[in-house]
């Protein structure tokens, strides 16, 4: 799904290429404004000025600030989904290759939004906003599990599917948490190093048997 066609969270996609290009300019300007100026400067007038279009042109596409914010979020999520799909398609053979590709793509996608996502995950949005987030998680989980399924014999846990799902949730949750907090609570770890450590931890869990229970 493209950022322009974000469904209930955004406006109806334009049909002409010229209109699609104008929408891309507005969304890119809105994202850049959030990165450089923060949410206080995020007004329809400022977005229009940065995009080089009239305020009326922005309002013809978006009913207001919250709808535009949701469209920016859709754009970043679409990029994350596409990044993950491409990375898994090109992953090295074997379970380690899939895990490395998954962690790397997730970190790249979310760390790229460190200056933006905190604004997008707060505020209003309602059911449409929650639905888009839930849909993204479902898509990413399916991509990861589908890529890992040919290598499930390498998973040594008692329930390989549960183990892979656990890895998916922990990695995604850890990436989101770090993305939201790393600027206010720095840990001194670079994103590349954090990626390596997280991937190693996930692979170690998947390739060792669990504790005996009972």
C-alpha positions as CSV (number, residue, x, y, z in Angstrom):
1,X,0.0,0.0,0.0
2,X,1.4,3.4,-0.9
3,X,1.4,6.4,1.4
4,X,-1.0,8.1,-0.9
5,X,-3.5,5.3,-0.6
6,X,-3.5,4.9,3.2
7,X,-7.1,4.0,3.4
8,X,-9.3,5.3,6.3
9,X,-6.3,7.1,7.9
10,X,-5.9,9.5,4.9
11,X,-7.5,11.1,1.9
12,X,-8.5,9.4,-1.3
13,X,-5.4,8.9,-3.6
14,X,-5.1,11.3,-6.6
15,X,-5.5,9.7,-10.0
16,X,-3.2,12.0,-12.1
17,X,0.6,11.8,-11.9
18,X,0.8,15.6,-11.4
19,X,-1.5,15.4,-8.4
20,X,0.4,12.4,-7.0
21,X,3.7,14.3,-7.3
22,X,2.2,17.3,-5.5
23,X,1.0,14.9,-2.7
24,X,4.5,13.4,-2.4
25,X,6.0,16.9,-2.1
26,X,3.6,17.8,0.7
27,X,4.3,14.6,2.6
28,X,8.0,14.9,2.2
29,X,7.8,18.5,3.4
30,X,5.7,17.5,6.4
31,X,8.1,14.8,7.4
32,X,11.1,17.2,7.0
33,X,9.3,19.9,9.1
34,X,8.8,17.4,11.9
35,X,12.4,16.3,11.8
36,X,13.9,19.8,11.8
37,X,11.3,22.0,13.7
38,X,9.3,19.6,15.8
39,X,5.5,19.4,16.4
40,X,5.1,23.0,17.5
41,X,6.0,24.2,14.0
42,X,3.9,21.6,12.3
43,X,1.1,23.7,10.9
44,X,-0.7,23.5,7.5
45,X,0.7,26.9,6.6
46,X,4.3,25.9,7.4
47,X,4.0,22.6,5.5
48,X,2.6,24.4,2.5
49,X,5.4,26.9,2.5
50,X,8.1,24.2,2.7
51,X,6.4,22.2,0.0
52,X,6.1,25.2,-2.3
53,X,2.3,25.0,-2.6
54,X,-0.6,27.0,-1.4
55,X,-2.3,26.4,1.9
56,X,-5.5,25.8,0.0
57,X,-3.8,23.0,-1.9
58,X,-2.9,21.2,1.3
59,X,-6.4,21.6,2.7
60,X,-7.9,20.2,-0.5
61,X,-6.0,17.0,0.3
62,X,-6.1,16.9,4.1
63,X,-8.9,18.0,6.4
64,X,-6.5,19.2,9.1
65,X,-3.3,18.7,10.9
66,X,-4.1,15.2,12.4
67,X,-5.0,13.8,9.0
68,X,-1.8,15.0,7.6
69,X,0.2,13.6,10.5
70,X,-1.5,10.2,9.9
71,X,-0.5,10.4,6.2
72,X,3.1,11.0,7.2
73,X,3.0,8.0,9.5
74,X,1.5,5.9,6.7
75,X,4.4,7.0,4.5
76,X,7.0,5.9,7.0
77,X,5.3,2.6,7.8
78,X,5.0,1.9,4.0
79,X,8.7,2.5,3.7
80,X,9.4,0.1,6.6
81,X,7.3,-2.7,5.1
82,X,9.0,-2.3,1.7
83,X,12.4,-2.2,3.3
84,X,11.6,-5.4,5.2
85,X,10.2,-7.2,2.2
86,X,13.2,-6.4,0.1
87,X,15.7,-7.3,2.8
88,X,14.1,-10.7,3.5
89,X,14.0,-11.4,-0.3
90,X,17.7,-10.8,-0.5
91,X,18.6,-12.5,2.9
92,X,21.5,-14.9,3.1
93,X,20.6,-18.6,3.2
94,X,19.6,-20.1,6.5
95,X,18.0,-19.0,9.7
96,X,20.8,-16.6,10.6
97,X,20.5,-14.9,7.3
98,X,16.7,-14.4,7.8
99,X,17.1,-13.1,11.4
100,X,20.0,-10.7,10.4
101,X,17.9,-9.4,7.5
102,X,14.8,-8.9,9.7
103,X,16.6,-7.1,12.5
104,X,18.6,-5.0,10.1
105,X,15.6,-3.8,8.1
106,X,13.5,-3.2,11.2
107,X,16.3,-1.1,12.8
108,X,16.9,0.9,9.6
109,X,13.3,1.6,9.1
110,X,12.6,2.7,12.7
111,X,15.9,4.5,13.4
112,X,15.2,6.6,10.3
113,X,12.2,7.9,12.0
114,X,13.7,8.7,15.4
115,X,13.1,12.4,15.0
116,X,9.5,11.9,13.6
117,X,7.8,8.8,15.0
118,X,7.5,10.1,18.6
119,X,5.2,12.9,17.3
120,X,3.3,10.5,15.1
121,X,2.6,7.9,17.8
122,X,1.2,10.5,20.2
123,X,-1.9,12.7,19.8
124,X,-5.2,11.8,18.0
125,X,-5.9,9.3,15.3
126,X,-8.6,7.1,16.6
127,X,-9.5,3.7,15.2
128,X,-8.0,4.4,11.8
129,X,-4.6,5.1,13.3
130,X,-4.7,2.0,15.5
131,X,-5.9,-0.1,12.5
132,X,-3.0,1.0,10.3
133,X,-0.5,0.2,13.1
134,X,-2.0,-3.2,13.7
135,X,-2.0,-3.9,10.0
136,X,1.7,-3.0,9.7
137,X,2.6,-5.4,12.6
138,X,0.6,-8.2,10.9
139,X,2.3,-7.6,7.6
140,X,5.7,-7.6,9.1
141,X,5.1,-10.7,11.2
142,X,3.8,-12.6,8.1
143,X,6.9,-11.5,6.1
144,X,9.3,-12.7,8.8
145,X,7.5,-16.0,9.5
146,X,7.2,-16.8,5.8
147,X,10.9,-16.1,5.3
148,X,11.9,-18.2,8.3
149,X,9.6,-21.2,7.6
150,X,12.0,-23.0,5.2
151,X,14.6,-23.0,8.0
152,X,12.3,-24.0,10.9
153,X,14.3,-27.2,11.4
154,X,17.2,-25.0,12.6
155,X,15.1,-23.7,15.5
156,X,15.8,-25.9,18.6
157,X,12.9,-24.6,20.7
158,X,10.1,-27.0,21.6
159,X,7.6,-24.9,19.6
160,X,9.5,-23.3,16.7
161,X,6.6,-21.1,15.5
162,X,6.0,-19.7,19.0
163,X,9.7,-19.1,19.3
164,X,9.9,-17.2,15.9
165,X,6.8,-15.2,16.8
166,X,8.4,-14.3,20.2
167,X,11.6,-13.2,18.4
168,X,9.5,-11.0,16.0
169,X,7.6,-9.4,18.9
170,X,10.6,-8.8,21.1
171,X,12.8,-7.4,18.3
172,X,10.0,-5.1,17.0
173,X,9.1,-4.0,20.5
174,X,12.7,-3.4,21.4
175,X,13.3,-1.3,18.3
176,X,10.2,0.8,18.9
177,X,11.1,1.4,22.5
178,X,14.7,2.4,21.7
179,X,13.6,4.6,18.8
180,X,11.2,6.5,21.2
181,X,13.7,6.8,24.1
182,X,17.2,6.9,22.8
183,X,17.3,10.7,22.5
184,X,16.0,11.3,26.0
185,X,17.7,8.3,27.6
186,X,20.9,7.6,25.6
187,X,22.6,4.3,26.1
188,X,25.9,5.0,24.3
189,X,25.3,2.3,21.7
190,X,25.3,3.0,18.0
191,X,22.5,1.7,15.9
192,X,24.8,-0.7,13.9
193,X,26.2,-2.2,17.2
194,X,22.6,-2.4,18.6
195,X,21.6,-4.3,15.5
196,X,24.4,-6.8,15.8
197,X,23.8,-7.5,19.5
198,X,20.0,-7.8,19.0
199,X,20.5,-10.2,16.1
200,X,23.0,-12.3,18.0
201,X,20.6,-12.5,21.0
202,X,17.7,-13.6,18.8
203,X,19.8,-16.3,17.0
204,X,21.2,-17.6,20.3
205,X,17.6,-18.0,21.6
206,X,16.3,-19.7,18.5
207,X,19.2,-22.2,18.3
208,X,19.4,-23.4,21.9
209,X,16.9,-25.7,23.5
210,X,14.7,-24.4,26.3
211,X,14.9,-25.2,29.9
212,X,13.4,-28.5,31.1
213,X,10.1,-27.8,32.7
214,X,8.1,-29.9,35.2
